[in-house]
Amino acid sequence: MSRYAIAGLGVTAQGVLPGTSAEQLAWDAVELALADAGLARGAVDGYVFQPGFGENTTGLAAARAALGANVTLQVNSSGATAILAIATAIGLIASGAADHVMCVHATNARSQAVTVGEGDVNEYATVGLFSPGARMALGAQRWFDTYGRGSADLAEIAVALRANAVPRIDAYRHAQPITVDDHQASRFIVRPLRLYDYCLVTDGAIAFVVTTLERARDLARRPVAVLGLGASHEVALARAYGRAPGIAGADFDPAAARTRAFAAAGLGIDDIDVFQFYDAFTILVAQQIEAYGLCGPGEAAEWIRAGNFRFDSARPCNTSGTLHSWGYVQGFTHVAEGVRQLRGEGGATQVAAAETALVTNIGLTGAGQAHAALILGRV
């Protein structure tokens, strides 16, 4: 697995960017990634993109940037797509179909006033599950009931995520700290989840180039190696549990993705220097901290209260504030921050001597919840 690498990274501004389009943002990110890698546009012979919210990207940016793409693919597993795009790129390279693959996600949902995750009519609507937030609320209530926890425990996660964004001038919530009291005073969206349990909706784009480590060494930037990745999907868990997928995410289980990623990398949890957990909702962060073995079941809030999670702690997590406070480019946000940390480009929240990073993605799809885990290494 360490034969492959991320060789170039392009990150646009994040926030409210009126007067642009998702396609333009995608093109901007592609150009930034090309410049970052020092790569000729004709050398990019694969293009993998995730459609965005707002004006959905269609892959037109590949043509606008005059890439030499022989293969163009749209992939979408919601928040799990970024890591699965890397897996797709590696597959294209291993098959001989491409040498350098550009992976892109762009969205202008904020300036288009799109309500991401708004209620919809689906097969579970009769039991009140109209939105991703509703499903996460059910999972949160189960976590509360199982471990004797409450909303103030999730507040610790929101406050820590925001604290990591506060020093970062590239974060949408730069210099805007919040407290536990602020979290508790914020309105309920779907009980028991409050406004500050939800992530941002922003405009922006991220692109990165995947290639072999051998080719990456000849490019302009120090590459970041793909040490291991794994994926799992609730449709398989549902089969094992004998139920329909997608009901609640209550059976939260990233074990298959976690096991495959760490086995491929030949590492354990204590070998990881920095963590980038998918954080569309605070409850997902709590569940992952526990599921990946950083603390025991139900202990995530106490683990954070003990001084972990923040960028300058012994266990730094989500060092930019990620989806909650940096910007919403789905799982591409976490991949980008993992790459920046290992290249020493984390700015005010750089983790000293970071050599390894764990990145996670979670997607809620029609077939249930998807998990993906990625381990990156400094070369």
NUMARRO-587716 format. One record per residue: x, y, z of N, C-alpha, C, O in turn; residue in one letter. Coordinates in pm, whole numbers, plus 50000, padded with zeros to 5 digits. Layout:
<rs>
XYZXYZXYZXYZA...
</rs>
This chain:
<rs>
500834987950000500005000050000500865012650000500475022749941M502035012350065502885024250072503545027449939504355036749931S503195019949835503675023249700502975035449644503395040749542R501905040249710501105051249657501185063549748501495062449867Y500915075049690501095087449765500165098349716499675097949604A499955108049802499305120649764500415130449735501255133449821I500425135549612501575143149563501315157849542502255165449520A500085162149549499745176149530498425179049596497535170549597G498285191049652497075194649725496635208649686497445217949682L495355210249658494775223449629493575225949715492605218349712G493605236749793492525240249885492115254649858492935263749872V490885256949820490405270549797490015276949930490045270550035T489655289549925489065296150041487775288950078487135282749993A487395289750204486165283550254485275294250315485765304250368Q483975292350306483065301850368481905305350278481305296450216G481595317950269480545322850180481245329350061481895339750076V481125323349945481845327749826480845330649714480775322949618L480085341349725479075344249623479705347849491480865352149484P478935345849385479405349549252480275339149186480865341749081G480375327449245481135316749183480225304649167479045305149202T480765293949115480005281649096480825270049149482025271249172S480165258849170480885247049215481915242649111483005238249147A481575243848984482535240248879483755249448881484885244848864E483535262348903484665271648909485545268549030486775268849020Q484925265649144485685262249262486495249349240487645248449283L485875239549174486605227249142487805230249054488895225049077A487605238448954488695242248863489805249348940490985246648919W489415258549028490405265649109491235255949193492455257349201D490565246149254491275236449337492215227849253493325224649296A491765224149132492615216349042493885224149007494985218649009V493705236848974494875245048938495835246349056497055245949037E495305247749175496155248649294496905235649317498075235749355L496235224249295496885211349313497975209049208499035203649240A497715213049086498725211848981499965220049015501095215249004L499745232449057500865241149093501625235649213502855236149217A500885230449310501495225049430502415213349397503515212149451D501965204649306502755192949268503815196049165504755188249146A503695207449097504585210348985504365200648872505315196448804G503105196948851502755186548757502145192548630501285201348639L502585188148515502015192548388500575187548378500275176148413A499685196348330498265192748328497995180648238497085172848264R498785179248132498595167848043498975154648106498585144048057G499745155148217500175142848285499075137048373499165125448415A498035144848401496935140048484495975132448393495175138348321V496065119348399495275111148306494105104048372493475095548311D493815107548497492635102548565491995113748645492685122148702G490675113848650489935124448721488755118048793487855112448729Y488755118848925487705112949007487085124149089487795131249160V485775125849079485145137049150483885132749221483185123449179F483615139549330482375137949404481475149849375481925161249391Q480235147649334479345159049311479085166349442479015160349549P478955179549431478785187649551477345191649575476465189349491G477115197649691475815203449719475735217149651476755222849612F474525222249636474355234649562474295231349414473485223149372G475165237649336475265234449194476225222549183477435224249197E475695210849156476525198749154477615199649049477355203448935N478835196049088479905195148990479645183248898479075173148939T480055184748773479785174448673481055168748612480975159648529T482205173748651483445169348589483935178948483484965176648421G483185189948462483585199848361484935205948392485645210248301L485315206548521486595212548558487765205148493488795211248466A487625192148469488695184648403488945189948263490085190648219A487875193648194488015199248060488525213548065489385217447987A487985221448160488425235348171489925236448203490615245348154R490405227148285491815227148322492695220348217493915219548234A492085215348111492795208748001493655197248051494805195648010A493085189248140493795177548190493845166848082493005166647992L494815157948093494925147147994494155134848038494635123648022G492955136748094492225125948159491685115848058490805118947978A492225103748063491665092747985490475086348056489615080247994N490445087948189489385082148271488795093248358489525099948430V487495095148352486795104548439485655097048507484805091048441T485645097448638484645089948715483975098848818484645106748884L482675097648831481945103548943481745092649047481235081949016Q482155095549171481945086149281481225093449392481445105349414V480365086449462479615092949570479145082749673478245074849649N479785083349789479325075849904479195085550021479565082650135S478645097449987478415107950085479725111450154480745113150087S479735112450286480925116850358482085107350354483185110950395G481885095150305482975085350293483695086150160484595078150134A483315095450074483785095249936485255098349920485915092349835T485815107349999487205111549977488165099749985489005098049897A488035091750090488925080150104488625069849996489545063449944I487355068049962487015058649855487485063849719487755055949629L487585077049703488165082649581489645079149572490145076249463A490345079449686491745075349687491865060649651492745056749573I490985052349707490985038049673490735036049524491365027649460A489805043849469489505043049325490715047149243491055040649144T491385058049285492565062749213493665052149215494305049649113A493885046049330494905035549341494555023849249495425017949185I493265020449243492845009749154493125013049008493575004448932G492855025448968493125029548831494615028848800495015024448692L495425033248895496875033048874497395018748869498195015248782I496935010448964497384996448968496994988848842497714979748799A495854992448784495384985448663496114989948538496014983448434S496845001048547497505006548430496675016448353497105021348248G495475019648402494585028848332495005043348348494615051748267A495795046548451496215060348474497515060348553497875050448617A498215071648545499455073548622499285083748734499785081848845D498575094648704498325105248802496815108048802496245111348698H496185106748918494745108348927494405120349016494855121049130V493635129548962493155141149038491825137549103490895133149036M491735139449235490505137049309489965150449358490715158349414C488675153049337488135166449358486745165949421485925157249388V486495175349512485125177949558484955192949574485825199749628H483835198049526483545212349535482075214449565481225206549522A481765224949637480385228149670480205243149685481115250049734T479075248349645478725262249674477385262849747476565271749724N477175253049834475895251849904475575264049989474415267850001A476595270150050476325281350140475795293450063474785299150102R476465297349956476025309149882474725306549807473995315949773S474425293749780473165290249715472035287949815470905284749778Q472365289549946471375287850054470735274150050469535272750073A471555263950022471075250150022471105244850164472105246350235V470015238850206469975232350337470475218050321469745209250275T471735215950359472315202650348471695193550453471615197150570V471245181850410470655172350505469255176250549468805172150656G468555184250467467195188050504466265175950501466585165550442E465135177350563464185166250571463715161850434463545170050344G463515148850419462995143750294462095131750323462095126350434D461345127850223460475116250236461275104050191461745103550077V461415094250278462155082150246461475070350314460435071950376N462065058650300461415046650351461315046250503460575038150559E462065055050570462035055250716461275067350771461255069650892Y460665075050683459985087350725458825084450821458505092750905A458225072850809457085069750894457455068651041456595069551128T458755066651070459195066251209459975078751246460685079051347V459855089251163460425102151196461835104551152462425114751188G462415095451074463805097051031463845104250896464065098150792L463625117450902463535125350779464885130450730464985135350617F465925129550812467185136050776468345128850842468145121150936S469585131350795470745125850865470785129951012471155121951097P470395142351041470385146851179469455138751267469755136151383G468325134751211467375126551288467985113051321467815108051432A468665107251225469305094351251470425095651354470595087151440R471195106551342472265108651440471695111451579472285107551679M470545118151584469905120851713469515107851782469635106651904A469055098251704468695085351761469925078251816469895072351924L471025079051740472275073351788472785080251913473315073752003G472625093651918473055101152036472245097252158472795095652267A470925095652140470095091952254470455078152306470425075552426Q470795069352214471225056052258472525057052336472695050252438R473455065452291474735067452362474475073152501475075068852599W473575082852509473205088652638472685077752732473135076452846F471725069952683471045060252767471965048752808471895043652919D472835044752716473715033452743474785036952846475105028752933T475325049152838476475052552921476195063453025477105068153092Y474925067353037474585077653135475155091253100475525098853189G475205094252973475755107052925474635116552888473455112952891R475005129052853474015138952817474585149252722475725148152677G473795159352691474165169452593475445176852631476225180452543S475665179152759476875186252802478145178452769479215184352755A478035165252756479185157252717479525159452570480695160352534D478505160452485478755163752345479295178052331480045180952238L478905186752424479405200552421480925200952430481545209552368A481525191752504482985191552516483635189652379484695195252352E482995181652294483525179252160483395191652074484345195452005I482235198152078482025210352000483015221152041483565228051955A483235222752170484145233152220485575230152176486305239252137V485995217452182487345213752142487555215651993488615220251950A486545211951911486645214051767486805228951735487625232751651L485995237151801486085251551776487425257151824487995265951759R487925252051936489205256951988490335254451889491255262551880A490275243551815491295240851714491185250151594492185253151529N489975254751565489785263951451490155278251486490555285951398A490025281951611490215295951652491555301751607491575313051559V492695294551620493965300451577494215299851427495165306051378P493395292551354493655289951213493005300751127491775301451118R493815309051064493255320050985492515315050862491725322450803I492745302550822492045296950706490705290750745489975286350657D490375290450873489125284350919487985294350914488165306150943A486805289550877485645298250868485285303951005484805315251014Y485515296351112485215300951247486485305351321486565304351443R487465310251245488665316051305488285326951406487425335351380H488955326551524488805336851628487375338051680486955348751723A486625326951676485255326951729485065315151824484395305451790Q485655315851943485545304652037484115303052090483325312452086P483825291152138482565288652206482845281552338483925275952357I481895281752427481995275152556480935264252567480045263152482T481045256252672480015246352699478665253252719477635248152674V478675264652787477425271952806476825276652674475615276352656D477685280952581477195284952449476515273052380475435274452322D477145261652388476565249652328475215246652391474245244052319H475145247052522473905243552591472795253752567471615250552578Q473185265952535472185276252506471715275952361470715282252327A472435268852274472035268252134470775259652120470545250552199S469985262752018468665256552006468785241951963469755238051899R467785234251998467695220551948467335220751800466505228751756F467975211851724467595209751584466745197151577465595197551533I467315185951619466555173551640466995168451776468145164351793V466115168651873466505164452007467065150252007466505141251945R468205148352077468865157452172469985165652112470785171252186P470095166551978471185173951914470835188751899469745192351855L471795197051937471645211551930472385217051808473085209751738R472215229851784472845236351670474345233751666474885230651560L475025234851779476465233251780476915218651779478115215851786Y475965209451770476305195451745476425192651596476885182051556D476005202251515476015200851369477245207651311477795216951370Y477665203051193478785209251124478335221451045477145224651039C479305228150984479045239650899478445235650765478445223950727L477935245550694477695244650550478445256450489478175267950521V479385253550399480215264050340480375261750191480025251150139T480915271750124481395270349986482885266949991483585271050084D483355259649892484785256849884485065244249806484145237049767G486335241649783486745229749708488115225149753488935232949802A488345212249736489655205949765489955196149653489075188849609I491195196149609491665186449509493015181049554493805188149615A493275168449523494605162949548494945152749441494065146749379F496255150949421496755141949318497245129149384498025129549479V496785117849332497245104749378498095098549267497715098649150V499245093149305500115086449210500965076349285500755074149404T501905070149218502805061049289503815069249368504105080749334T504345063449474505345070249554506585073049471507235083449487L506935063849383508105065649297507935077949209508855086149198E506765079549145506535091349061506465103949146506965114549108R505845102649263505665114449349506985120349393507085132449412A508005112149410509305117149454509935126549352510805134549387R509495125749227510045134349122509295147549109509675155949027D508245149449188507435161649178507895172149278508855170049353L507215183549277507715195249349507605194349501508425199949572A506595187149550506335186949693506715173549754506685163149687R507075173949880507345161549951506045153449957505045158450009R506045141249907504785133549904504385128650042505215128050134P503125125350056502605118850176502145104950135501315103450045V502695094950201502435081150160501095076050212500695079150324A500425068250129499225061050171499695047850230500105038850157V499645046650363500155034750430499115023650439499455011850437L497855027550448496795017450459495435023850449495255035250490G494485016650397493095021250398492155009450407492504998250370L490975012150455489965001750467488595008050462488445019950487G487595000050430486215004950422485264994050467485564982150458A484134998350516483064989050550481744996250529481705008550518S480684988650522479394994750494478314987850574478364975750598H477334995750616476274990550701475434979950632474754972050699E475454979550501474684969250432475204955350470474434945850480V476534954350491477104941650537476754939150683476434927950721A476814949650765476464948150905474994944350919474634935951002L474144950650838472714947750845472444933050813471594926650875A473184927950717473034913650684473384905050805472704895350837R474494909050872474924901350989473924902651104473684893051177A473354914751120472424917051230470994912651198470144912151287Y470734909351071469404904951032468384916051031467234913951071G468774928050986467834939250980468114947550856469124945550787R467214956850828467414965950715468474976250750468524980850864A469324980050654470334990250683469725004150690468625006550639P470455013250754470105027350748469095031950849468675043550842G468675023650943467635027751036468125038851127467455049051142I469285037051189469675046951288471155049651296471555059951350A471985040951244473385042051274473655038751421474725041751474G472655032551486472815029351627473845018351647474555018151748A473935009151552474944998651557476225004251492476624999751385D476845013951559478005020851504479205011551511479635007651620F479755007851395480794997551396481744999451278481504994151169D482835006951299483835008551194484934998051199485994999951139P484704987051270485784977351297486424971951169487644970851162A485624968651069486194962850947487094972850876488184969250831A486654985350865487484995750803488754998150883489844998850828A488604999251015489745001651104490764990351093491964992751081R490284977951099491164966451098491954965450968493154962950970T491274967450857491964966650727493024977550714494124974850666R492694989850755493635000950741494884998750825496005000450776A494704994950951495854993051038496674980750998497894980951009F496004970350953496734958450909497594961550788498744957150780A497044968950693497804972450573499004981150608500074979850547A498824990050706499914999150745500924992350837502054997050850A500504981350901501384974950998501584983351122502644982951184G500554991051160500635000151274499504997351371498544990451338L499635002751493498585002551592498175016551628498795026251583G497145017851709496605031051741497645039851810497625051951791I498545034051887499555041851957500655046851865501495054851906D500665042151741501645046851643501175059251568501915064851488D499945063551593499365074951521499665087851596499455088751717I500155097851524500535110651584499415120951583499335129451671D498535120251482497475130151469496255123351408496385114951319V495075127151456493815120751417492895131051352492785142351400F492235127051244491245135651178489945127651166489725120751066Q489095128651268487855121051272486725128451200486585140551214F485935121051123484805127151052483835132951154483445126151249Y483445145451134482735152851239481525160551189481335172151224D480715153951106479475160451063478565163251182477795172851181A478665154851286477915156551411478835152951526479695144251512F478665159551639479535156751753479415142251800480405136451846T478235136351788478065122651834478955113151755479445103251810I479175115951625480055107451547481485107951600482185097851600L481925119551645483275120851700483385112551828484355105251846V482405113751916482415105852040482485090952009483275083652068A481655086451916481615072251883482945067351825483375056151853Q483595075851744484855071751683486005071751783486825062551782Q486075081751869487115081951972487095068852049488145063252082I485905064152079485745051752155485995039452068486675030052111E485455039451946485555027651860486995025151813487375013751788A487775035751800489175034151758490105031651875491315030351856Y489575031051996490345026652110491135037252183492055033952257G490805050052163491505060552237491025061452381491735066652467L489835056352407489305055552543488255044452545487975038452441C487695041852661486695031452672485325035952627485115047952607G484375026752611483015030152571482375040152667482425038252789P481785050652612481125060752693482045070752759481575079152836G483355070152730484325078452801484885090052719485805096752764E484335092552600484905102752511484955116452576485965123352567A483865120652641483825133952700484855135352812485535145552822A484975125052896485965125453004487375125452948488265131853003E487585118452839488885118252772489265132252725490425136252737W488305139552673488575153352630488775162352751489675170752752I487945160752854488115168752976489475166553041489995175453109R490045154753019491355151653077492505158453003493665157253043A492185165652895493205173252825493595167952690494555172852630G492875157952639493145152752505492345160252400491505168752431N492615157052274491885161552155492455174452094492635175051973F492735184652173493165197452115494525195952049495295186952082R494805205051955495975203451869497285202951947498245196851900F497335209152064498555209552143498555199252257499345200452351D497675189352249497575179052351498395166752311498985166352203S498435157052400499155144552371498485136552260499135128652192A497185138552242496415131552139495695141752052494485143652068R496395148251960495765158951880494805153351776495125144051702P493615159151772492565154851679491985166851604491925177851660C491575164851480490825174851404491445188751418490815198251463N492695189451378493565200751410493205213851342493755224251378T492305213651246491845226151185490465230351233490005241251202S489805221551310488395223551343487485216451246486285215051271G488045211951134487405203651030485965207850999485685219750991T485055198350982483715201850934482965210851032482175219350991L483205208951158482465216551259482805231351255481925239651276H484085234851228484485248751244485455253951138485715265951134S485985245251051486905249950946486155252250815486175263350761W485505241750763484785242950637484245229350597484765219050638G483195229350516482485217050482482775212750340482075216650246Y483835204650323484115198350194484075183150216484895175650164V483095179050295482895165050332484225158650371485055165050436Q484445146050334485645139050379486945144450322488015141450374G486865152350215488075158450159488715167950260489925169950258F487895173850348488415182650452489435175250538490495180750569T489125163050577489975155550670491225150450600492305150450659H491095146050475492265141750400493235153550385494435151950406V492715165250348493555176950329494305180650456495495183650452A493605180350570494275183950696495305173450736496345176950791E495035160750709496035150550735497295152850653498405151650704G497125156250525498265159150438499025171350488500255171150495V498305182050522498975194250568499795191650694500915196550706R499235184150787499975181250910501265173750881502305176850940Q501225163950792502415155950764503415163350676504585159550670L502975174050609503895182450534504375194350617505145202650568R503925195250742504325206350827503675219450792504245230050815G502445218750736501755230650688500475233450767499535239350715E500455229150893499275230950977499175244651041498275247051122G500085253551008500005267251058500025267751210500865261451274G499105275451265499085277651409498735265151489498945264751610A498205254951422497845242651494498685230651447498255219151456T499875233551396500745222751352501165214051470501575219151575Q501065201051452501515191451552502995188751530503405184651421V503795191051632505235189551618505615175151585505115165751646A506505173651487507075160551451506015150251415506185138351444A504935154351351503895144951310504415136251196504815141351091A504385123251217504865113751117503745105251058503855100450945E502665103451134501565095051088500235101851120500125109251217T499245099251037497915104951058496855094551026496965087150928A495825094051111494635086151083493535095551037493225105351106L492955092650923491845100450868490645091050859490775079750811V489475095650903488275087650888487225095250808487175107550811T486405087750740485245093150667484035084850705484135072850727N482875091250712481615084350736480575090050641480425102250630I479855081350574478825085850481477495079150511477455067250543G476435086650500475095080950517474465080150380474175090350317L474255067950333473755065650199472435058150204471975054350312T471825056150089470575048850084470695034650133469705028550174G471905029250128472145015550175472705015450316473195005150362A472635026950385473105027450523474415034850537474865041750445G475015033350654476205041050688477465034450634477635022250646Q478345042550574479625037750523480745043150609480705054750652A481755034950636482945039050710484165037150620484245027550543H485095046450630486375044950560487475050250651487305060350720A488595043350651489745047150734490975047650647491175039050561A491805057750668493005060050588494155063350682494005071750771L495285056850662496485060050740497535065750645497915059350547I497975077750675498945084850595500275085650671500305085950794L501385086050595502685086850659503585097050593503555098950471G504385103650674505375113250625506505105550558506985095550612R506935110050444508015103450367509345110250399510375106250346V
</rs>
